[in-house]
């Protein structure tokens, strides 16, 4: 008998179909894990160190690029190079992974609770041609449920109890049918114009005819983000509005709260 046939017979004598299935399963499973680990690197990679460290991809490497067609029009390629913001920050400790602390205005530096992402500077879409978040004045068929407090016309006060302005309108999220923001017409003594305040930062007190915003003192409302279009908000603007008041709650409000 030729040597190769003898060798093949020696191997197959110690294997059966069940063992081959187990081996095939482990090979498939390892391949699946590697594939999924690579696919989850389509967003956010390579990892950027905002303090200036080296970029990192790790194993496995980045997947080959794919083109995704967006429902609202246009397309995006992933993975893609994410633009990076310049951060006025330093490491709290020299160790890798140490948290960053702001070196200037914590709200403007956009760190910690005040951090915001570079999302698309376009409105979120509820359905083709219809934006998801809009003021009530632009929404036909929407109204505040009878019996619920209507904050429009109420005075808005900051965390220090000082008046900021008056609620001009409410902004509705069509997707989940809730109030998302209050639109505040600011007093001239604070700042000209209007500002949106997330509803989760508002304490509506109908008996007193006022809305308490515990996240920020009155003077800081002048720094609140403004909208490019008075009747719509982009995904990027939503992130900045939420980040401003979350940061103000963390960095400022606890030192200025008063009963109002």
N, C-alpha and C positions, 0 to 999 in steps of 0.2 A: 504494500500500500504506500502511495506517495506520502512524504512527510507532511505536506500541507493538509492533506485529508486527515491524517492522524491527529494533528494539532487541533483542527476544527472539531473533531469528535471529542477530544479531551475537554474542550471548553463547553460544548453543548451538553456534555454529560452532567455538568454541575449547574446548568441553568434550566429553568422551566418558564412557562408563559407568565405566571404570576410575578416572578422576579423581574422579567422584562417590563411588565406593566408598571411595577413600582419604580424602576429606574427611569422609565419614560415620564412618569408623573413628576419625579423630582427634577428632571431636566426641564420639563414644561414649567413647573412652578418657579424655579430659579429664573428662567427666561422671562416669565410674567412679572416677577418682582422687579427685575432690572428694567423692563419696558415701562412699567408704571412709575418707577423712580425717575426715569429719564423724562417721561411725559409731564410729570409735575414740575419740571424745570422750564416750562414754557413761559411762566410769568415769574418775575422777581430775580432772575439769574442773568449774569453772574452777580453774586452778593457783593454789594458795595459797602466799604467801610467809610462812614461819613467823616471819621477823624483822620482819613488819609491812608489807611492800611491797604494791603494788596487785595485785588479782586479774587473771588473764590468761586469755583464751580463744583469741585468735588467729583466723586465717581458715582455713577457714570457721567459722561459729558453731556453737553446740551444736545437736544434732539434736532433733527433736520427741520428747517422752517416749513410751516404750513400757512396757507392763506385762508382766513375766515371771513365770510361775507356777513356783514351786519344787517340786522333787520331794518334799522332806520336808514340804511344806505351806506355805501362805502365799504371798505374792507380793511382788515388789519392783519399783519403778519406776526406770527409768534413762533419761536422767541424773537424779541426785538430789543433794541437798546433803549432802556428807560432813561429819560432825562433826569438829571440830578439837581436838586436845589443846593445852593450854597448855604451852609448852616453856620450861624455864629454860635459855636458851641465848643466845649472842651470836655475831655474825659474826666470823670470824677476821680478815678484812680488810673494809674498807668497800665493796669492789667488788661489784657484783651477781653472784650465783652463788658467792660465797665460802662455804666450808664453815662449818658451825655447830659451836661448841664448848660443852660444858656449863659452867654457872656454879655448879653445886653437886655433888650426888652423881651421878656419871655413869650409874650403874645406875638410879637413880630417875628421872633426867631423860629416859631413853629416847632417847638419841642415838647415831648411828653404829652399831656392832655391837649395841648394846643397844636399838635402835629396835624398836618393835612397832606393828603396824597395828590399827586398831579393827575387827576382824573380828566376826562374829556371836557373841554370847555364848550359843551353843548348840553341842552336840556335832556333829561331822562325822558324816554318815550313810553307812553302808556299803550298806544296802538299807532299804526302808521299815520303820521300827520297830526297826532294829538299828544301834547306834552303831559307828563304825569303830574307835576306839581304846578299849580296856578292859583292866582288870587280869586276869591269868591266872586269878585266883580266881573270876572271873565268866564264864569262857569254857569251856563244855563242849566236849570234843573237841579242845582245844588243849593241847599240852605242849611242853617243850623237847626237842629232838632228842637221843636217846641219843648220848653221846660229846661233845656240846657242854657247856661249863662252865655249871653252874647257879649263878647268883650269889646266890640266896636264902640268907640266913643269913651271908653274907660281911660283914666289916667294911669300912666305907667311910671313906677318908681323903681330906682335901683336898689342895690343891697344896703345902701346907706340911708334909704328912706327919702331921698331927694327926687323930685319929679323929673322925668326924662322927656315925656311927650304924651301923645294920645294914640291909642290903637286905631289905625286907619282901616285895616282890613285883615281878614284871615286867609291863609293859604292852605289849600286842600290838596291832599294826595289822592288822586283818583284811584290809584292801585289798591289802597287799603281803606279808603273812605274815612280818613281821619284828618283833623287839623294838624298841619305840620309846622307852620310858623305863624306868628303874629307880626303884622306889618305896623311899625311904629313911626308916626310922623314926629320927628324930634323937635323939641323946643329950640328956638333960635339961640338960647343961652347955652345949649349943649353943643349943637352942631346943626347946620342946615341939612335938609334932606330926610330920607327915610332909611330905616334899618329893619332887617328881619331878625326876630328872636325865636329860637326853637321853642315850641310849645312846652317841651319837657322842662324848660328853665323858668316857666311862668306859673305863678300862683294867682289864679283868678279869684278875686274877692268881690262878688257881685253886690253884697250888702253895702260895701264901702265904695263901690264904683271905681275900683282900681285893680291894677295888675302889678304884683310884686315880682321883680326879676332878681332873684337872690344871687345870680352868678357874677354880677359886675356892679360897681358903684356908678352913679350917674355920670361922672366926668369921663369915664372910659368908653361910654357909648359913642363918643366922637370918633373912636378908633375902630368901631364895628365895621365889618366889610360892607361895601355897597354893591348893588347889582348893576351890571352893564345895561340891562333892559329892565325897566320898572315892572313889566308884566310877566317875566319869566326868569327862572333861575337855572343855571347850568349845574352839572354834576360837580365841577370844580368849585363853583361858588357855594354849593351846599356844604362841601367839605370844609371850606374856609369859615363859613358862618358857624357851623357846629364846633369847629376847632377853637374859634375865638371865645365862645361862651364857656366851653369846657375848660379852656386854659384860664379864663378869668375866674371861674369857680375855684380852680386849684391854687392859682398864684395870688389872687387878689381878694376875693369875696370874704374869706374867713377873717380878714383883718378889718373889714368895714361893715359887717352886718349890723343892722339896727332893726328894732321892731317897727313895722310900718303897717 
